Amino acid sequence: MSGADAVCIATTGEGRQALVAAEHIARHDPARVLREVEAKREVVRQSVDLHAGDNPLVAYSAGVTLRALALPYADHPDYLAAWRP
């Protein structure tokens, strides 16, 4: 479903909320978002494995990747300052 496919006649009160929700769902297709989450999980899994490896350059690169992926969560209480790139 594209944004152009979302149709709503009411634009105030609850109707406005429904329109906003429909537009959000159209922009952020749940199936695509779940695929993106799984792809990021796979990057994290592989980066953790590489970070623990014997090659210092590969381990460093994997650490850079992990810190970059964690950065959007910098405002979370469990985020560690040491993770900043």
C-alpha positions as CSV (number, residue, x, y, z in Angstrom):
1,M,0.0,0.0,0.0
2,S,1.5,3.4,-1.0
3,G,0.7,6.7,0.7
4,A,-1.6,7.5,-2.3
5,D,-3.7,4.4,-1.5
6,A,-4.7,5.7,2.0
7,V,-8.1,7.4,1.8
8,C,-10.0,9.0,4.7
9,I,-12.8,11.6,4.5
10,A,-12.9,12.7,8.1
11,T,-10.0,15.0,9.0
12,T,-10.8,16.1,12.6
13,G,-10.9,14.4,16.0
14,E,-10.8,10.6,15.8
15,G,-11.0,10.7,12.0
16,R,-7.8,12.8,11.9
17,Q,-6.1,10.3,14.1
18,A,-7.2,7.5,11.8
19,L,-5.8,9.4,8.8
20,V,-2.5,10.0,10.5
21,A,-2.3,6.3,11.4
22,A,-3.1,5.2,7.9
23,E,-0.5,7.5,6.5
24,H,2.1,6.2,8.9
25,I,1.3,2.6,8.1
26,A,1.5,3.4,4.4
27,R,5.0,5.0,4.8
28,H,6.3,2.3,7.2
29,D,4.9,-0.9,5.9
30,P,5.0,-3.3,8.9
31,A,6.4,-6.2,6.8
32,R,9.2,-4.1,5.5
33,V,10.0,-2.7,9.0
34,L,10.2,-6.3,10.3
35,R,12.6,-7.3,7.4
36,E,14.7,-4.2,8.3
37,V,14.8,-5.2,12.0
38,E,15.9,-8.7,11.1
39,A,18.6,-7.4,8.7
40,K,20.0,-5.2,11.5
41,R,19.9,-8.1,13.9
42,E,22.0,-10.1,11.4
43,V,24.5,-7.3,11.0
44,V,24.8,-7.1,14.8
45,R,25.2,-10.9,15.1
46,Q,28.0,-11.0,12.5
47,S,29.7,-7.8,13.9
48,V,29.7,-9.3,17.4
49,D,31.4,-12.5,16.1
50,L,33.9,-10.5,14.1
51,H,34.6,-8.1,17.0
52,A,35.6,-11.1,19.1
53,G,37.9,-12.5,16.4
54,D,41.7,-12.5,16.2
55,N,42.2,-10.0,13.4
56,P,42.6,-6.5,15.0
57,L,41.5,-4.6,11.9
58,V,38.4,-6.7,11.4
59,A,37.6,-6.4,15.2
60,Y,38.0,-2.6,15.1
61,S,35.8,-2.4,12.0
62,A,33.1,-4.5,13.6
63,G,33.3,-2.3,16.7
64,V,32.7,0.8,14.6
65,T,29.7,-0.9,13.0
66,L,28.2,-1.9,16.4
67,R,28.7,1.6,17.8
68,A,27.1,3.2,14.7
69,L,24.1,0.9,15.0
70,A,23.7,1.7,18.7
71,L,23.9,5.5,18.2
72,P,20.2,6.1,17.6
73,Y,19.5,4.7,21.1
74,A,21.9,7.1,22.8
75,D,19.0,8.6,24.8
76,H,18.1,5.2,26.3
77,P,19.1,4.7,29.9
78,D,21.0,1.5,29.1
79,Y,23.1,3.1,26.5
80,L,26.8,3.4,27.6
81,A,28.9,6.4,26.8
82,A,31.7,4.1,25.8
83,W,29.6,3.1,22.8
84,R,29.8,6.6,21.2
85,P,31.6,6.6,17.9
